Amino acid sequence: MMDIDNFESLMMKVLLTALVLFMGFIVYDLAKKSKAGKFGTMVLFGALCLGVLGFVLKGVLMKTIGG
């Protein structure tokens, strides 16, 4: 049987991954509907990736610092 801490950790990873993928779909749909072109789409996905990268780096820094 899985305890609550393991379940929360697993669900956090699964649901955050699903959220990022859904946001990627939203950005793709936004770029397609606004006819952003290749460069505009790249800029939109770049902004999304920077946000995700910041979130991941925050987690890594918190683990290494020990906070």
BELWOKA-V556031 format. One record per backbone hydrogen bond with DSSP energy under -0.5 kcal/mol. NH is the residue of the N-H (numbers start at 1). CO is the residue of the C=O. Records with the same first field share a line. If there is no record, write none. Layout:
NH = CO, CO
This chain:
7 = 3
8 = 4
9 = 5
10 = 6
11 = 7
12 = 8
13 = 9
14 = 10
15 = 11
16 = 12
17 = 13
18 = 14
19 = 15
20 = 16
21 = 17
22 = 18
23 = 19
24 = 20
25 = 21
26 = 22
27 = 23
28 = 24
29 = 25
30 = 26
31 = 27
32 = 28
33 = 29
34 = 30
35 = 32
36 = 31
40 = 36
41 = 37
42 = 38
43 = 39
44 = 40
45 = 41
46 = 42
47 = 43
48 = 44
49 = 45
50 = 46
51 = 47
52 = 48
53 = 49
54 = 50
55 = 51
56 = 52
57 = 53
58 = 54
59 = 55
60 = 56
61 = 57
62 = 58
63 = 59
64 = 60
65 = 61
66 = 62
67 = 62
